[in-house]
Amino acid sequence: MSEPMRHTEHDGHAGGGTPGHTGHVGHVGHTEHMGHEGHAEHEGHDHHAHTGHTGKVTWRTAASATLHCLTGCAIGEVLGMVIGTALGWSNAPVLVLSVALAFVFGYALTLTGLRRAGVGWRDAVRLALAADTASIIVMEITDNAVMVAVPGAMDAGLGSGLFWGALAFSLLAAFLVTTPVNKWIIGRGRGHAVVHAYHH
């Protein structure tokens, strides 16, 4: 009687082995599935982490980013000149006001685009600062240096062709100097590269 009992016990063990084996297969499949999900998640993380990297940057992209900054800077500078002249200020405070407003309007244009894309205020401000600061600094140094260098331009007044001609030339010089700087910055995943994903 002991042999059949041992045999039955063995059969039961063998019979129980099949579900156990099936459970192992299921576990492997589950592990593979989780591994696939983890890999996909890792890929998604990597993609998100490298969103700002654009690789090779064309001159057209750099020029577009520079023109974007130049538009805001030009609005701010002209407004600063108008306000300063209307208040009878000397050249130094007029320049300070113009530069300050150039930053304000330069950032404002980027903020407007980011907000339209659904970015929250905090992230939009952070992105705008990262995208435009270096570009605006280079631009303001260049065009204000040109304005000061042109004889009589700052004292010519808003009604003078010399003033507006010098301003137009200074903005053109700023564009030509800042474009290669932006190309270099964007190529390293900085500057306007950080907001590129939000542009449609």
C-alpha positions as CSV (number, residue, x, y, z in Angstrom):
1,M,0.0,0.0,0.0
2,S,2.9,2.3,0.6
3,E,4.0,2.2,-3.1
4,P,0.7,3.4,-4.6
5,M,0.5,6.1,-2.0
6,R,4.0,7.2,-2.9
7,H,3.2,7.1,-6.5
8,T,0.0,9.1,-6.0
9,E,2.0,11.6,-4.0
10,H,4.5,11.8,-6.7
11,D,1.8,12.3,-9.3
12,G,0.2,15.0,-7.2
13,H,3.5,16.7,-7.1
14,A,4.0,16.3,-10.8
15,G,0.5,17.5,-11.4
16,G,1.1,20.5,-9.2
17,G,4.3,21.2,-11.1
18,T,2.4,22.2,-14.2
19,P,0.5,25.1,-12.5
20,G,3.8,26.0,-10.9
21,H,5.5,26.0,-14.2
22,T,2.7,28.0,-15.8
23,G,3.0,30.5,-12.9
24,H,6.7,30.8,-13.7
25,V,6.0,31.4,-17.4
26,G,3.4,34.0,-16.4
27,H,6.0,35.6,-14.1
28,V,8.5,35.8,-16.9
29,G,5.9,37.2,-19.2
30,H,5.0,39.8,-16.6
31,T,8.7,40.6,-16.1
32,E,9.2,41.0,-19.8
33,H,6.1,43.2,-19.9
34,M,7.3,45.3,-17.0
35,G,10.7,45.5,-18.6
36,H,9.2,46.7,-21.8
37,E,7.2,49.3,-20.0
38,G,10.2,50.4,-18.0
39,H,12.2,50.6,-21.2
40,A,9.5,52.7,-22.8
41,E,9.3,54.9,-19.7
42,H,13.0,55.3,-19.8
43,E,12.9,56.2,-23.4
44,G,10.2,58.8,-22.7
45,H,12.3,60.2,-19.9
46,D,15.4,60.5,-22.1
47,H,13.3,62.2,-24.8
48,H,12.0,64.7,-22.3
49,A,15.4,65.3,-20.9
50,H,16.9,66.0,-24.3
51,T,14.0,68.1,-25.7
52,G,16.1,71.2,-25.6
53,H,18.9,69.7,-27.7
54,T,18.4,70.5,-31.4
55,G,21.6,69.2,-32.9
56,K,22.7,71.1,-36.0
57,V,21.1,74.6,-36.1
58,T,20.5,76.4,-39.3
59,W,21.1,80.1,-39.8
60,R,17.4,80.5,-40.6
61,T,16.5,79.2,-37.1
62,A,19.1,81.5,-35.5
63,A,17.9,84.5,-37.5
64,S,14.3,83.8,-36.5
65,A,15.1,83.6,-32.8
66,T,17.2,86.8,-33.1
67,L,14.4,88.7,-35.0
68,H,12.0,87.6,-32.2
69,C,14.2,89.2,-29.6
70,L,14.9,92.2,-31.8
71,T,11.2,93.0,-32.1
72,G,10.7,93.2,-28.4
73,C,13.9,95.1,-27.9
74,A,13.1,97.6,-30.6
75,I,9.6,98.3,-29.1
76,G,11.1,98.8,-25.7
77,E,13.9,101.0,-26.9
78,V,11.7,103.3,-29.0
79,L,9.2,103.6,-26.1
80,G,12.0,104.4,-23.7
81,M,13.4,107.1,-26.1
82,V,9.9,108.6,-26.5
83,I,9.2,108.7,-22.7
84,G,12.7,110.0,-21.9
85,T,12.6,112.7,-24.5
86,A,9.0,113.8,-23.5
87,L,10.2,114.1,-19.9
88,G,13.3,116.1,-20.9
89,W,15.8,113.5,-19.5
90,S,19.5,113.5,-20.3
91,N,21.0,110.7,-22.3
92,A,22.1,108.4,-19.4
93,P,18.6,107.9,-17.9
94,V,17.0,107.6,-21.3
95,L,19.4,104.8,-22.1
96,V,18.7,103.0,-18.8
97,L,15.0,103.2,-19.4
98,S,15.3,102.0,-22.9
99,V,17.4,99.0,-22.0
100,A,15.0,98.1,-19.1
101,L,11.9,98.3,-21.4
102,A,13.8,96.3,-24.1
103,F,14.1,93.5,-21.6
104,V,10.5,93.8,-20.5
105,F,9.1,93.6,-24.1
106,G,11.6,91.0,-25.2
107,Y,10.5,88.7,-22.4
108,A,6.9,89.6,-22.9
109,L,6.8,88.3,-26.5
110,T,8.2,85.0,-25.4
111,L,5.8,84.8,-22.4
112,T,2.9,85.5,-24.7
113,G,3.7,82.6,-27.0
114,L,4.3,80.2,-24.1
115,R,1.1,81.2,-22.4
116,R,-0.9,80.6,-25.6
117,A,0.7,77.1,-25.7
118,G,-0.8,76.4,-22.3
119,V,2.4,76.8,-20.2
120,G,1.8,77.9,-16.6
121,W,3.1,81.3,-15.5
122,R,5.9,80.0,-13.3
123,D,7.3,77.7,-16.1
124,A,6.7,80.3,-18.7
125,V,8.7,82.9,-16.8
126,R,11.5,80.4,-16.2
127,L,11.6,79.5,-19.9
128,A,11.5,83.1,-21.1
129,L,14.4,84.0,-18.9
130,A,16.4,81.0,-20.1
131,A,15.5,81.7,-23.8
132,D,16.1,85.4,-24.1
133,T,18.5,86.8,-21.5
134,A,21.8,86.2,-23.3
135,S,20.4,87.3,-26.6
136,I,18.9,90.5,-25.2
137,I,22.2,91.3,-23.4
138,V,24.3,91.0,-26.5
139,M,21.7,92.9,-28.5
140,E,21.5,95.8,-26.1
141,I,25.2,96.2,-25.7
142,T,25.6,96.3,-29.5
143,D,22.8,98.7,-30.5
144,N,23.4,101.1,-27.6
145,A,27.2,101.2,-28.4
146,V,26.3,102.1,-32.0
147,M,23.9,104.8,-30.9
148,V,26.5,106.4,-28.6
149,A,29.2,106.0,-31.3
150,V,27.2,107.9,-34.0
151,P,28.0,111.6,-33.5
152,G,25.0,113.6,-32.4
153,A,22.5,110.7,-32.6
154,M,21.5,110.7,-29.0
155,D,21.0,114.5,-29.0
156,A,19.3,114.7,-32.3
157,G,15.8,114.2,-30.9
158,L,12.8,112.2,-32.1
159,G,12.0,114.5,-34.9
160,S,15.5,114.1,-36.5
161,G,16.3,111.8,-39.4
162,L,19.7,111.3,-37.8
163,F,18.2,109.8,-34.7
164,W,16.0,107.4,-36.6
165,G,18.7,106.5,-39.1
166,A,21.2,105.8,-36.3
167,L,18.6,103.7,-34.4
168,A,17.8,101.7,-37.5
169,F,21.5,101.1,-38.2
170,S,22.1,100.1,-34.5
171,L,19.3,97.6,-34.6
172,L,20.7,96.1,-37.9
173,A,24.1,95.9,-36.3
174,A,22.6,94.2,-33.2
175,F,20.8,91.7,-35.4
176,L,24.0,90.8,-37.3
177,V,26.1,90.4,-34.1
178,T,23.5,88.5,-32.1
179,T,22.5,86.0,-34.8
180,P,25.7,83.9,-34.7
181,V,25.7,84.1,-30.9
182,N,22.1,82.7,-30.9
183,K,23.2,80.0,-33.4
184,W,26.0,78.9,-31.0
185,I,23.7,79.0,-28.0
186,I,20.8,77.2,-29.6
187,G,23.2,74.5,-30.9
188,R,24.0,73.7,-27.3
189,G,20.4,73.2,-26.3
190,R,20.1,76.6,-24.6
191,G,18.6,80.0,-25.5
192,H,15.5,79.6,-27.7
193,A,16.1,75.9,-27.9
194,V,14.4,75.6,-24.5
195,V,11.1,77.0,-25.9
196,H,11.4,75.3,-29.3
197,A,9.1,72.5,-28.3
198,Y,6.3,74.9,-27.5
199,H,6.4,76.7,-30.9
200,H,3.8,75.5,-33.4
